[in-house]
Amino acid sequence: METSTTTTSPESANMEGATGNPRNQPMAHNLRSRNRYGSDYNNWVNNLRSDYSRRFNDRVATEEEEANPSTVGVNKIERTHWYIKDNARTHNTIKFDLVHDKDPKPILRRGQPFYLAIRFRDRDYDSTKDRVILNFKFGPKPSVTKGTAVVLPIENEKFTRTKDDWDVRVDPGSRGKDLVLQVYAPAGALVGIWRLDIRCALKEERTRPALFKDDTDMYMLFNPWCKDDSVYLEDEKKRQEFIMNDKGKVYVGAYRRPRGRPWSFAQFEDVVLPVAMYVLEMTRIAHTERGNPIKVVRAISAAINSQDEDGILEGRWDGNYEDGIAPYKWTGSARILEEYLRSGYQPVKYGQCWVFSALTTTICRAMGIPCRSVTNFVSAHDTNASLTIDKYFDADGDEIEGGPDGESWDSIWNFHVWNDVWMTRPDLPQGYGGWQAIDATPQEESDSKMQCGPASLAAIRRGDIGLGYDAPFVFAEVNADIMHWGEDPESDWGYSRMKINRFHVGRNVLTKDPEKDDDLGDDDKQDVVTDYKNPEGSAGERLAIHNAVRGYRRAQRYYEFNKDIKEDVEFDLVDIDKIEVGNTFTVKVIIKNLSNEPRTVSANLTARSIYYTGVHYAVIKKGDGKFPIGPKMTKELPLTVTYNEYWQKLREHCMVKMYAICRVKETGQTWTDEDDFQVEKPRLKITALSPPKVKTDCEVEFSFKNPLNTPMTECSLNVDGPGLLRPTEVKVKGEVPVNGMFKYKYIFRPRIHGDRKIIATFNAKEIYDVNGSITIKVAKA
């Protein structure tokens, strides 16, 4: 049976009036109006209040000026012209939707000049007679001394101030009533929304200035193209990837076979910049700090999650998403931000680390901060600052959740995704600039907030974990040693160390290669683990561990255990490379007796279903036994697991963890090992059925083969594409039989020409997160 349906994309939603903050309203009124009309009503009311107040104040100011005889003769201003698209081309902001909106906004980068024109109402501009002053204002209480207000008298035809100051010059293109100006914003200018007031007076007479209030929101961004900006990135290819690329991948899965999950960052969409500025306000970062990328990215890491100040996204990891949207259904950032805006800035449900990271990428790139999403495979979560991950096992080989005291919740995530941002670090010793790690996933508090970073990768690599911010936590994520402790009645505290694994954590750290783009596979991945640490086992890597442990007495204690035990039996847990859904797999432990005497080995082998965070969900299968092994003999201990045994017990990401624990009776030797792998799902194939062209119907088909032994029901597609269509979810009727093909046709009208990417995820009741992407070349209309 073949499922085939055709649909058209829905009209984009009307977002007018969705700018209010219901938290500013009295609680009783807020609850009453929300129950009656919904959260959109509060947004609409707040917008009305704001507009009415602003318009009233402007009318009063205008009437006062008109009625005041002291302004007679003053050349009053009719309007301003921001050269929005011309400036956007030179400031590398032409891709922003707000530049092309019906009510366009100037989006500028600091560290370079922009054009602005003033048209006078009464007569031609006369530089010998008219005194004109530009007043740029930032924040609720603009102050010249604090740098949140800028006063620029128009006096010269050349820039006369230093490059660290705002400046203005008259352009030769000025004619008649039109005064054309070039304004320079320094590389340290505050980033956010500026407003402009213009005061006009007569030079030779004592007149009261006439005030012109321009209500245009002027967005000022960081500038990685400017050498004087602290986020300057020299490599143009990297700028195109880490600032301008609005689509990419976030890597998930198991470290042996990582999978790039396509993502629409969509940093140029109309919803992004306003929301980014709003959440910065909610973090309470001082307006005087808005030009400091160190402070800004730290605030962003807190603002993305909902733990503080009602951030954008609420995290959930238990698989219960009925009252929200499951993390695996997201295909891009724009839909999340639209949901956040429409709900009256209430946290969106739900996200997990790769979603937090992707959203952070969107916000940082939109603001002009070079940013990449990075995935650390086999990632340590150290909860007690020991710089180790400690796991405890009872006499039967079962892991003791929480440890013997119930307070040891260290964990190993199969993967964890955070971000690197690029900047100088004048607050640290020389050499610690460049990539800095930040993490928006709420894990551990820092300065009483769920925030993390920026931590210098150079400091992490050297083990200099005393340098801010949150370097010890990030260092442990990529460098922690894993310690296995077994129940031991002869030990003073009931447990003895069975094994220390120095090389398992931080197997690779993947990001998208700036020079590659692979829709069909993952040849575009780039391993940047050497940015975080020296090669495993090298002198440099061990020295970094030594430097870190030396400063932590708690960490030193975990390295002091040393038992003189004869180890003459060799064990090897054979790694599994690839398992596709529907197949049987077998795990083996190979045991070699290297001694000249017989040995008796007791063994436990357990296959568990886990969340990608390493949290146990269910035991899939367990095998144990005791057997003799002769001198110089080799024996295999297998555990075979069928599709029917594992599929119903798997959680999202389909992660399986194998634990093996063996003990040698005669010598007391113990051995443990663990292995993680993922049961892989098929890829979603996307095919363009008609030549893509702006404002013309384009048809694509989504397809893949059902790999399950049961029909797929309650099917849906989440489709996204920056510059192509608004993110949308499509419900698909019917079911897909066993071994049948899912096929679905979809029609949309591209908005912007050029190379564009369609990203989609298929979800059904029986299987979910089957995703794919395709790059299409859209022709001009």
KOLMIDREN-383750 format. One record per residue (C-alpha): residue number from 1; residue in one letter; x, y, z. Coordinates in steps of 0.02 Angstrom, whole numbers, m for minus. Example, Ala and Ser with C-alpha at 12.3 -4.5 7.8 and 13.67 -1.06 7.14 Angstrom:
BEGIN
1_A_615_m225_390 $
2_S_684_m53_357 $
// end
This chain:
BEGIN
1_M_0_0_0 $
2_E_61_174_m40 $
3_T_12_329_56 $
4_S_7_480_m58 $
5_T_m73_647_m21 $
6_T_m53_824_m87 $
7_T_m73_981_17 $
8_T_m27_1164_10 $
9_S_64_1259_145 $
10_P_m43_1362_264 $
11_E_m44_1550_262 $
12_S_82_1626_380 $
13_A_7_1669_547 $
14_N_m32_1848_594 $
15_M_83_1898_736 $
16_E_25_2077_759 $
17_G_m3_2124_939 $
18_A_100_1981_1007 $
19_T_227_2090_1094 $
20_G_156_2113_1267 $
21_N_214_2032_1428 $
22_P_69_1966_1531 $
23_R_180_1955_1685 $
24_N_167_2145_1699 $
25_Q_m20_2132_1731 $
26_P_m104_2101_1899 $
27_M_m122_1914_1928 $
28_A_m312_1913_1946 $
29_H_m337_2012_1786 $
30_N_m210_1906_1695 $
31_L_m294_1742_1744 $
32_R_m468_1808_1710 $
33_S_m427_1874_1536 $
34_R_m326_1720_1492 $
35_N_m469_1605_1540 $
36_R_m592_1707_1440 $
37_Y_m495_1751_1283 $
38_G_m325_1664_1289 $
39_S_m149_1734_1302 $
40_D_m160_1825_1134 $
41_Y_m288_1943_1212 $
42_N_m159_2003_1340 $
43_N_m35_2035_1200 $
44_W_m163_2135_1104 $
45_V_m212_2240_1256 $
46_N_m31_2275_1303 $
47_N_7_2327_1125 $
48_L_m141_2446_1125 $
49_R_m83_2524_1289 $
50_S_94_2547_1224 $
51_D_36_2623_1059 $
52_Y_m91_2738_1140 $
53_S_36_2803_1267 $
54_R_171_2832_1138 $
55_R_55_2920_1016 $
56_F_m19_3028_1153 $
57_N_152_3082_1215 $
58_D_209_3122_1037 $
59_R_54_3228_1006 $
60_V_78_3324_1168 $
61_A_261_3358_1126 $
62_T_216_3416_950 $
63_E_76_3530_1012 $
64_E_190_3608_1143 $
65_E_322_3647_1012 $
66_E_195_3720_891 $
67_A_122_3829_1027 $
68_N_290_3890_1092 $
69_P_343_4052_1006 $
70_S_525_4021_1050 $
71_T_535_3890_912 $
72_V_484_4013_776 $
73_G_611_4011_636 $
74_V_681_3842_685 $
75_N_693_3726_534 $
76_K_584_3582_590 $
77_I_603_3403_528 $
78_E_474_3318_419 $
79_R_545_3141_419 $
80_T_702_3034_417 $
81_H_764_2909_290 $
82_W_872_2763_349 $
83_Y_933_2692_183 $
84_I_885_2525_258 $
85_K_929_2410_113 $
86_D_1082_2507_59 $
87_N_1152_2501_235 $
88_A_1103_2318_252 $
89_R_1207_2271_99 $
90_T_1365_2349_169 $
91_H_1331_2286_346 $
92_N_1300_2105_294 $
93_T_1121_2109_359 $
94_I_1026_2106_195 $
95_K_960_1930_230 $
96_F_858_1985_381 $
97_D_670_1980_349 $
98_L_648_2139_452 $
99_V_747_2234_319 $
100_H_617_2185_187 $
101_D_462_2202_296 $
102_K_316_2319_257 $
103_D_379_2421_404 $
104_P_567_2388_378 $
105_K_694_2408_517 $
106_P_875_2464_501 $
107_I_989_2320_554 $
108_L_1168_2379_573 $
109_R_1335_2313_634 $
110_R_1445_2413_750 $
111_G_1620_2465_700 $
112_Q_1571_2540_532 $
113_P_1473_2691_467 $
114_F_1294_2695_404 $
115_Y_1193_2822_307 $
116_L_1048_2924_374 $
117_A_952_3067_292 $
118_I_847_3206_368 $
119_R_714_3299_269 $
120_F_669_3471_335 $
121_R_491_3535_326 $
122_D_506_3723_313 $
123_R_658_3767_207 $
124_D_826_3708_141 $
125_Y_957_3657_268 $
126_D_1083_3796_301 $
127_S_1240_3742_393 $
128_T_1279_3922_441 $
129_K_1110_3947_520 $
130_D_1040_3778_578 $
131_R_1104_3684_728 $
132_V_1057_3499_723 $
133_I_1099_3370_856 $
134_L_1072_3182_845 $
135_N_1029_3095_1009 $
136_F_1042_2906_1002 $
137_K_962_2822_1153 $
138_F_977_2646_1223 $
139_G_874_2566_1360 $
140_P_745_2638_1479 $
141_K_858_2771_1558 $
142_P_981_2836_1430 $
143_S_1135_2915_1506 $
144_V_1285_2994_1418 $
145_T_1400_2950_1563 $
146_K_1349_2768_1557 $
147_G_1364_2755_1369 $
148_T_1178_2724_1343 $
149_A_1151_2895_1264 $
150_V_1252_2975_1123 $
151_V_1249_3160_1078 $
152_L_1312_3202_903 $
153_P_1309_3384_844 $
154_I_1314_3396_654 $
155_E_1461_3509_619 $
156_N_1587_3432_499 $
157_E_1605_3354_328 $
158_K_1733_3230_395 $
159_F_1742_3114_545 $
160_T_1843_3202_681 $
161_R_1831_3090_833 $
162_T_1929_2933_880 $
163_K_1875_2762_821 $
164_D_1815_2725_998 $
165_D_1682_2862_989 $
166_W_1521_2885_894 $
167_D_1541_3013_756 $
168_V_1442_3095_615 $
169_R_1486_3188_456 $
170_V_1387_3279_322 $
171_D_1387_3184_158 $
172_P_1419_3279_m5 $
173_G_1255_3210_m70 $
174_S_1156_3334_38 $
175_R_1040_3444_m67 $
176_G_904_3570_m24 $
177_K_794_3509_116 $
178_D_882_3340_122 $
179_L_1029_3326_241 $
180_V_1123_3164_208 $
181_L_1233_3102_350 $
182_Q_1355_2963_381 $
183_V_1354_2902_561 $
184_Y_1494_2797_634 $
185_A_1455_2675_776 $
186_P_1614_2616_864 $
187_A_1662_2433_881 $
188_G_1616_2440_1065 $
189_A_1440_2508_1039 $
190_L_1303_2429_1143 $
191_V_1210_2291_1053 $
192_G_1021_2299_1048 $
193_I_883_2420_998 $
194_W_927_2605_986 $
195_R_808_2750_960 $
196_L_844_2921_885 $
197_D_789_3095_937 $
198_I_842_3246_834 $
199_R_848_3423_904 $
200_C_848_3574_789 $
201_A_884_3753_837 $
202_L_958_3915_767 $
203_K_1144_3944_793 $
204_E_1141_4132_817 $
205_E_981_4151_916 $
206_R_922_4089_1083 $
207_T_782_3974_1030 $
208_R_706_3824_1109 $
209_P_756_3669_1007 $
210_A_621_3584_908 $
211_L_617_3398_949 $
212_F_589_3262_819 $
213_K_562_3089_894 $
214_D_597_2949_772 $
215_D_506_2792_829 $
216_T_611_2677_717 $
217_D_691_2530_805 $
218_M_874_2531_752 $
219_Y_952_2360_783 $
220_M_1138_2365_821 $
221_L_1231_2199_809 $
222_F_1404_2131_844 $
223_N_1520_2138_694 $
224_P_1636_1990_658 $
225_W_1694_2079_498 $
226_C_1769_2223_600 $
227_K_1946_2198_665 $
228_D_1912_2310_814 $
229_D_1760_2211_870 $
230_S_1793_2082_1006 $
231_V_1702_1950_902 $
232_Y_1808_1978_746 $
233_L_1833_1819_646 $
234_E_1964_1832_510 $
235_D_1920_1683_401 $
236_E_1780_1728_277 $
237_K_1728_1546_253 $
238_K_1704_1530_441 $
239_R_1606_1692_445 $
240_Q_1491_1624_311 $
241_E_1464_1466_413 $
242_F_1458_1529_592 $
243_I_1363_1691_558 $
244_M_1274_1683_390 $
245_N_1226_1500_369 $
246_D_1043_1484_420 $
247_K_1037_1295_409 $
248_G_1150_1156_468 $
249_K_1161_1002_575 $
250_V_1163_953_757 $
251_Y_1249_786_787 $
252_V_1166_653_893 $
253_G_1176_464_917 $
254_A_1321_352_966 $
255_Y_1504_401_949 $
256_R_1547_261_827 $
257_R_1406_307_708 $
258_P_1353_488_743 $
259_R_1206_557_646 $
260_G_1187_735_588 $
261_R_1012_797_626 $
262_P_966_932_498 $
263_W_912_1096_578 $
264_S_843_1261_515 $
265_F_931_1394_620 $
266_A_831_1530_529 $
267_Q_921_1674_614 $
268_F_858_1796_482 $
269_E_673_1760_506 $
270_D_564_1904_564 $
271_V_529_1830_735 $
272_V_709_1804_790 $
273_L_787_1974_827 $
274_P_637_2044_925 $
275_V_631_1888_1034 $
276_A_821_1892_1058 $
277_M_812_2070_1122 $
278_Y_665_2028_1233 $
279_V_750_1882_1320 $
280_L_905_1987_1350 $
281_E_794_2109_1443 $
282_M_725_1966_1547 $
283_T_899_1913_1602 $
284_R_923_2083_1683 $
285_I_1095_2102_1608 $
286_A_1143_2284_1634 $
287_H_1118_2391_1480 $
288_T_1295_2455_1501 $
289_E_1357_2275_1476 $
290_R_1263_2245_1312 $
291_G_1419_2279_1210 $
292_N_1521_2147_1302 $
293_P_1502_1977_1216 $
294_I_1564_1887_1372 $
295_K_1417_1952_1473 $
296_V_1295_1935_1328 $
297_V_1329_1751_1290 $
298_R_1322_1706_1474 $
299_A_1152_1790_1483 $
300_I_1097_1698_1326 $
301_S_1144_1530_1403 $
302_A_1023_1570_1545 $
303_A_887_1647_1436 $
304_I_867_1498_1320 $
305_N_808_1381_1458 $
306_S_654_1412_1564 $
307_Q_735_1389_1735 $
308_D_763_1576_1756 $
309_E_656_1725_1703 $
310_D_535_1619_1600 $
311_G_662_1582_1464 $
312_I_616_1519_1292 $
313_L_618_1330_1310 $
314_E_570_1206_1445 $
315_G_673_1047_1456 $
316_R_605_871_1481 $
317_W_692_703_1472 $
318_D_567_575_1538 $
319_G_474_543_1375 $
320_N_308_620_1434 $
321_Y_268_760_1312 $
322_E_78_752_1303 $
323_D_54_933_1359 $
324_G_180_1001_1234 $
325_I_282_957_1081 $
326_A_409_815_1090 $
327_P_588_876_1065 $
328_Y_615_760_916 $
329_K_473_845_820 $
330_W_563_1011_805 $
331_T_649_1042_638 $
332_G_708_1220_668 $
333_S_715_1370_783 $
334_A_586_1482_700 $
335_R_436_1377_752 $
336_I_496_1374_933 $
337_L_515_1563_936 $
338_E_346_1587_853 $
339_E_266_1477_986 $
340_Y_354_1577_1121 $
341_L_291_1741_1050 $
342_R_112_1682_1021 $
343_S_98_1612_1199 $
344_G_136_1781_1275 $
345_Y_319_1737_1307 $
346_Q_282_1583_1409 $
347_P_412_1443_1398 $
348_V_386_1323_1253 $
349_K_370_1138_1291 $
350_Y_487_1041_1263 $
351_G_671_1038_1225 $
352_Q_825_933_1255 $
353_C_1009_975_1239 $
354_W_1019_974_1049 $
355_V_866_1087_1039 $
356_F_938_1206_1170 $
357_S_1101_1211_1072 $
358_A_1018_1240_904 $
359_L_914_1382_975 $
360_T_1071_1458_1053 $
361_T_1154_1450_882 $
362_T_1008_1547_808 $
363_I_1009_1685_939 $
364_C_1199_1707_938 $
365_R_1213_1711_747 $
366_A_1068_1833_737 $
367_M_1158_1950_857 $
368_G_1321_1936_759 $
369_I_1417_1820_875 $
370_P_1506_1678_782 $
371_C_1431_1519_849 $
372_R_1437_1333_814 $
373_S_1339_1189_888 $
374_V_1457_1054_955 $
375_T_1416_878_1013 $
376_N_1524_790_1141 $
377_F_1504_602_1123 $
378_V_1517_506_1287 $
379_S_1494_663_1390 $
380_A_1523_664_1577 $
381_H_1406_751_1698 $
382_D_1505_774_1859 $
383_T_1387_821_2000 $
384_N_1509_831_2146 $
385_A_1663_919_2074 $
386_S_1772_764_2090 $
387_L_1820_772_1905 $
388_T_1774_587_1898 $
389_I_1617_490_1854 $
390_D_1584_359_1987 $
391_K_1474_207_1959 $
392_Y_1432_80_2094 $
393_F_1384_m103_2071 $
394_D_1316_m230_2193 $
395_A_1375_m409_2211 $
396_D_1256_m466_2072 $
397_G_1329_m344_1947 $
398_D_1181_m224_1948 $
399_E_1217_m38_1950 $
400_I_1165_50_2110 $
401_E_1067_205_2061 $
402_G_1126_354_2163 $
403_G_1272_258_2237 $
404_P_1281_183_2412 $
405_D_1230_347_2496 $
406_G_1095_393_2371 $
407_E_1185_555_2328 $
408_S_1303_504_2189 $
409_W_1213_551_2029 $
410_D_1360_566_1911 $
411_S_1311_512_1737 $
412_I_1378_481_1564 $
413_W_1273_553_1424 $
414_N_1289_461_1259 $
415_F_1303_633_1185 $
416_H_1281_808_1247 $
417_V_1264_961_1137 $
418_W_1318_1137_1182 $
419_N_1394_1285_1088 $
420_D_1559_1368_1052 $
421_V_1562_1556_1026 $
422_W_1708_1657_959 $
423_M_1778_1810_1047 $
424_T_1927_1888_1133 $
425_R_1944_1867_1321 $
426_P_2023_2026_1392 $
427_D_1969_1966_1565 $
428_L_2089_1816_1553 $
429_P_2276_1802_1526 $
430_Q_2337_1820_1348 $
431_G_2307_1668_1239 $
432_Y_2137_1618_1306 $
433_G_2030_1701_1171 $
434_G_1953_1612_1023 $
435_W_1819_1479_1046 $
436_Q_1726_1483_1212 $
437_A_1603_1350_1272 $
438_I_1429_1400_1329 $
439_D_1288_1281_1375 $
440_A_1103_1327_1383 $
441_T_1045_1155_1441 $
442_P_995_1170_1625 $
443_Q_1110_1051_1720 $
444_E_1200_1135_1865 $
445_E_1180_1310_1936 $
446_S_1314_1441_1912 $
447_D_1299_1604_2009 $
448_S_1124_1548_2063 $
449_K_1065_1527_1883 $
450_M_1054_1385_1758 $
451_Q_1191_1455_1647 $
452_C_1361_1395_1591 $
453_G_1510_1483_1514 $
454_P_1592_1559_1423 $
455_A_1735_1439_1464 $
456_S_1893_1460_1361 $
457_L_1934_1305_1259 $
458_A_2118_1349_1273 $
459_A_2100_1343_1463 $
460_I_2006_1178_1455 $
461_R_2142_1103_1346 $
462_R_2278_1154_1468 $
463_G_2183_1105_1625 $
464_D_2180_1285_1687 $
465_I_2009_1262_1766 $
466_G_2026_1405_1888 $
467_L_1982_1527_1749 $
468_G_1801_1582_1727 $
469_Y_1672_1539_1684 $
470_D_1624_1359_1736 $
471_A_1785_1285_1670 $
472_P_1788_1137_1794 $
473_F_1618_1077_1736 $
474_V_1662_1087_1551 $
475_F_1833_1008_1583 $
476_A_1750_858_1666 $
477_E_1628_839_1521 $
478_V_1769_799_1401 $
479_N_1906_734_1517 $
480_A_1832_647_1670 $
481_D_1897_474_1712 $
482_I_1764_341_1742 $
483_M_1781_240_1902 $
484_H_1686_79_1934 $
485_W_1663_30_2116 $
486_G_1608_m144_2168 $
487_E_1529_m204_2328 $
488_D_1670_m274_2437 $
489_P_1640_m334_2616 $
490_E_1827_m329_2650 $
491_S_1841_m144_2609 $
492_D_1838_m16_2749 $
493_W_1687_71_2673 $
494_G_1608_m77_2585 $
495_Y_1667_m40_2408 $
496_S_1829_m59_2313 $
497_R_1879_13_2148 $
498_M_1865_m115_2008 $
499_K_1920_m9_1862 $
500_I_1972_163_1807 $
501_N_1944_209_1624 $
502_R_2046_359_1572 $
503_F_2002_358_1388 $
504_H_1814_334_1371 $
505_V_1746_511_1400 $
506_G_1751_640_1262 $
507_R_1776_519_1119 $
508_N_1744_651_987 $
509_V_1672_825_980 $
510_L_1579_852_816 $
511_T_1518_1006_726 $
512_K_1474_1042_545 $
513_D_1621_1071_430 $
514_P_1613_1251_361 $
515_E_1665_1190_189 $
516_K_1547_1042_168 $
517_D_1361_1007_158 $
518_D_1296_828_145 $
519_D_1108_798_137 $
520_L_1122_610_105 $
521_G_1250_564_238 $
522_D_1367_638_366 $
523_D_1526_674_270 $
524_D_1507_855_324 $
525_K_1550_819_505 $
526_Q_1709_890_581 $
527_D_1792_826_739 $
528_V_1856_971_845 $
529_V_1902_867_998 $
530_T_2081_930_990 $
531_D_2014_1104_1024 $
532_Y_1962_1037_1194 $
533_K_2102_918_1239 $
534_N_2264_839_1184 $
535_P_2258_663_1108 $
536_E_2203_530_1233 $
537_G_2350_454_1325 $
538_S_2472_587_1270 $
539_A_2585_676_1393 $
540_G_2490_837_1363 $
541_E_2322_756_1402 $
542_R_2385_677_1564 $
543_L_2468_841_1613 $
544_A_2302_932_1591 $
545_I_2218_803_1705 $
546_H_2359_826_1832 $
547_N_2340_1015_1828 $
548_A_2153_1002_1855 $
549_V_2159_870_1993 $
550_R_2298_962_2085 $
551_G_2178_1103_2125 $
552_Y_2038_991_2188 $
553_R_2066_895_2350 $
554_R_1903_800_2324 $
555_A_1966_742_2155 $
556_Q_2134_686_2227 $
557_R_2048_566_2345 $
558_Y_1975_465_2202 $
559_Y_2147_431_2128 $
560_E_2225_364_2288 $
561_F_2153_188_2283 $
562_N_2278_58_2227 $
563_K_2260_m129_2260 $
564_D_2398_m254_2224 $
565_I_2296_m386_2133 $
566_K_2363_m515_2013 $
567_E_2281_m491_1843 $
568_D_2314_m641_1730 $
569_V_2147_m654_1641 $
570_E_2112_m540_1495 $
571_F_1938_m480_1452 $
572_D_1871_m391_1298 $
573_L_1695_m329_1266 $
574_V_1677_m333_1076 $
575_D_1608_m168_1013 $
576_I_1452_m163_904 $
577_D_1470_m48_755 $
578_K_1297_m41_676 $
579_I_1123_m110_712 $
580_E_975_m66_602 $
581_V_800_m74_671 $
582_G_724_m246_641 $
583_N_889_m342_654 $
584_T_951_m459_790 $
585_F_1116_m416_876 $
586_T_1240_m515_981 $
587_V_1358_m447_1113 $
588_K_1514_m546_1158 $
589_V_1643_m545_1296 $
590_I_1804_m635_1248 $
591_I_1897_m707_1398 $
592_K_2079_m764_1388 $
593_N_2167_m854_1530 $
594_L_2348_m800_1514 $
595_S_2409_m901_1664 $
596_N_2470_m1080_1676 $
597_E_2334_m1122_1801 $
598_P_2146_m1148_1784 $
599_R_2034_m1003_1830 $
600_T_1852_m990_1880 $
601_V_1761_m840_1809 $
602_S_1591_m773_1859 $
603_A_1516_m655_1732 $
604_N_1366_m538_1716 $
605_L_1315_m465_1548 $
606_T_1168_m344_1541 $
607_A_1085_m252_1396 $
608_R_989_m98_1451 $
609_S_879_29_1364 $
610_I_933_204_1415 $
611_Y_893_384_1380 $
612_Y_1031_474_1289 $
613_T_1076_557_1455 $
614_G_1131_386_1520 $
615_V_979_367_1633 $
616_H_918_187_1644 $
617_Y_745_148_1572 $
618_A_727_m41_1562 $
619_V_827_m203_1564 $
620_I_815_m280_1391 $
621_K_905_m442_1429 $
622_K_1027_m510_1557 $
623_G_1145_m659_1559 $
624_D_1257_m724_1698 $
625_G_1351_m880_1746 $
626_K_1505_m960_1823 $
627_F_1623_m1069_1723 $
628_P_1801_m1136_1726 $
629_I_1929_m1088_1596 $
630_G_2088_m1189_1573 $
631_P_2267_m1125_1562 $
632_K_2303_m1025_1404 $
633_M_2123_m1052_1348 $
634_T_2001_m930_1267 $
635_K_1813_m927_1293 $
636_E_1670_m822_1223 $
637_L_1521_m764_1324 $
638_P_1381_m710_1204 $
639_L_1216_m623_1233 $
640_T_1095_m623_1085 $
641_V_950_m500_1079 $
642_T_809_m510_951 $
643_Y_702_m371_878 $
644_N_551_m427_979 $
645_E_654_m420_1139 $
646_Y_722_m244_1118 $
647_W_607_m136_1009 $
648_Q_463_m106_1130 $
649_K_586_m64_1269 $
650_L_685_70_1176 $
651_R_661_254_1208 $
652_E_693_403_1094 $
653_H_863_394_1009 $
654_C_853_203_1029 $
655_M_1008_194_1140 $
656_V_1069_28_1212 $
657_K_1201_13_1349 $
658_M_1294_m149_1381 $
659_Y_1372_m182_1551 $
660_A_1494_m325_1577 $
661_I_1564_m371_1748 $
662_C_1680_m519_1776 $
663_R_1769_m586_1931 $
664_V_1908_m715_1945 $
665_K_1883_m823_2099 $
666_E_2063_m878_2126 $
667_T_2147_m706_2117 $
668_G_2009_m583_2161 $
669_Q_2034_m496_1994 $
670_T_1883_m394_1939 $
671_W_1847_m319_1770 $
672_T_1708_m208_1706 $
673_D_1671_m127_1541 $
674_E_1527_m41_1455 $
675_D_1477_m3_1278 $
676_D_1344_108_1202 $
677_F_1267_93_1031 $
678_Q_1113_151_939 $
679_V_981_53_845 $
680_E_975_155_685 $
681_K_819_213_594 $
682_P_804_242_406 $
683_R_829_413_329 $
684_L_685_512_257 $
685_K_709_538_70 $
686_I_655_706_m2 $
687_T_635_729_m189 $
688_A_595_889_m284 $
689_L_463_847_m416 $
690_S_458_1017_m500 $
691_P_587_1156_m533 $
692_P_586_1273_m382 $
693_K_547_1455_m422 $
694_V_504_1605_m313 $
695_K_315_1630_m288 $
696_T_278_1476_m394 $
697_D_206_1310_m335 $
698_C_346_1186_m297 $
699_E_306_1003_m264 $
700_V_416_887_m160 $
701_E_393_707_m106 $
702_F_442_628_60 $
703_S_469_439_66 $
704_F_549_292_159 $
705_K_516_108_188 $
706_N_431_46_346 $
707_P_565_m57_438 $
708_L_449_m122_575 $
709_N_350_m283_589 $
710_T_194_m180_624 $
711_P_100_m47_524 $
712_M_140_136_556 $
713_T_m10_237_615 $
714_E_m48_418_666 $
715_C_82_482_544 $
716_S_137_663_531 $
717_L_273_768_450 $
718_N_360_921_520 $
719_V_426_1025_375 $
720_D_540_1177_382 $
721_G_647_1278_263 $
722_P_721_1451_293 $
723_G_675_1565_149 $
724_L_554_1435_80 $
725_L_407_1416_197 $
726_R_349_1441_374 $
727_P_382_1288_485 $
728_T_227_1179_488 $
729_E_161_1011_546 $
730_V_58_907_425 $
731_K_m54_764_483 $
732_V_m52_618_360 $
733_K_m206_509_343 $
734_G_m199_320_331 $
735_E_m68_197_389 $
736_V_89_122_313 $
737_P_91_m71_309 $
738_V_234_m186_356 $
739_N_372_m169_224 $
740_G_265_m35_137 $
741_M_326_132_71 $
742_F_276_295_151 $
743_K_253_428_17 $
744_Y_184_602_37 $
745_K_179_749_m84 $
746_Y_184_928_m23 $
747_I_165_1093_m116 $
748_F_234_1262_m61 $
749_R_289_1427_m138 $
750_P_471_1477_m107 $
751_R_495_1654_m42 $
752_I_681_1685_m79 $
753_H_790_1629_m224 $
754_G_959_1541_m212 $
755_D_1017_1380_m129 $
756_R_888_1332_0 $
757_K_865_1181_111 $
758_I_707_1083_154 $
759_I_713_995_322 $
760_A_581_869_376 $
761_T_548_742_514 $
762_F_425_597_505 $
763_N_337_539_663 $
764_A_214_399_695 $
765_K_145_310_847 $
766_E_263_163_817 $
767_I_420_255_761 $
768_Y_476_436_767 $
769_D_617_554_722 $
770_V_646_486_546 $
771_N_723_640_467 $
772_G_805_703_310 $
773_S_849_857_210 $
774_I_879_913_32 $
775_T_959_1068_m44 $
776_I_866_1145_m190 $
777_K_912_1291_m302 $
778_V_768_1414_m313 $
779_A_759_1520_m470 $
780_K_704_1702_m470 $
781_A_524_1741_m514 $
// end
